[in-house]
Amino acid sequence: MHPFRYNRAQTVEDALQSFGKEPNAAFLAGGTSQLDLMKEDVLRPGALIDIKRVPLSAIMATKDGGLRLGANASNTAVAYHEQVQKRYVGLAEAILAGASPQIRNMASTGGNLLQRTRCPYYRDTTQACNKREPGTGCAALEGINRVHAVFGANEKCIATHPSDMCVALAALNAVVQVQKPKGGTRSIPFADFHRLPGDEPQRDTVLEPGELITSVDLPAFTGRSHYLKVRERASYAYALVSVAIALEMDGDTIKAARIALGSVAHKPWMATDAAKELVGKKPDAALFRAAAEKAFEDAKPLQHNAYKIPLGKNTLVRALMETSGLMPLQGTAGTAFASSAGGVAGDDIEG
Ligand code: SF4
């Protein structure tokens, strides 16, 4: 691990000022992912600005009937919050499908948004990786790419975003609240917060240097939401494919729908056109199958991940069936799936 300086901030202003004084600084919250990457020499910040004591842990109602999740609220606190359990079920399911109880106790809401990819080549400093070292190439392109993207990738990077929680937040139309380093705030719709690789695969989000996430706001929602995760074993593993659904009904007709797909792109992938196909119609297996076909019609498989397309379609159909009540919920722990593509040496699937 490279040497770094450590500053503990007590307030948002303190954190922003400390960040501005240090070259190559990074904020530290739960540290559940960041410290591992520092130990593995993947991340080398010159200074860590510890924000754990900054008072951003509250979960509170917003004026418009939504719920504000403080950036330092732990994943456990969010998943078991009464209002989340009652009104944002898909979010609770997504959080509880990820990691272990110990990690969820430490991991923060803001930190979850900033998780780095689980691409095994990103974490192996002997391999070329444009995300870790821009301009060095992408070892996954010609390597084993079974866990990589089928949407939005390019020759610079084919990695996927690893978070479960973010997929549910995208489906629930959350908004990320950010404090700017020189004063002022900005609000970023969740679907715009993470980036596709483009020419800067090293940038996962649209955050500018020194910007600090202060909360994630959930809008008022009275519909049904659900998260379904498919993984290689029944617990403590990253998704091969996941689906988050938010449905609002008018009697027995679908009034509004949002579908987000996980582990298929560099960001939670919104299946907007597929969701539109559902609006104004009654829940029906054939309708859901047509929406799933639509959702994956532009998917582009790599050498080893074509299985994600039928798997993703089937997961989406089942998630829609469960959300709409056409099929009973089969638990929130996710589904284990044995891929025929084999494992990746050194592949990290520990969730
Ligand atoms: Fe790096 Fe992205 Fe290529 Fe993985 S897919 S090796 S993260 S550039």
Boltz pocket constraint, residues with backbone or C-beta under 6 A from the ligand:
constraints:
  - pocket:
      binder: B
      contacts: [[A, 117], [A, 119], [A, 120], [A, 121], [A, 122], [A, 128], [A, 129], [A, 130], [A, 131], [A, 132], [A, 137], [A, 138], [A, 139], [A, 140], [A, 141], [A, 156], [A, 157], [A, 158], [A, 159], [A, 201]]
      max_distance: 6.0
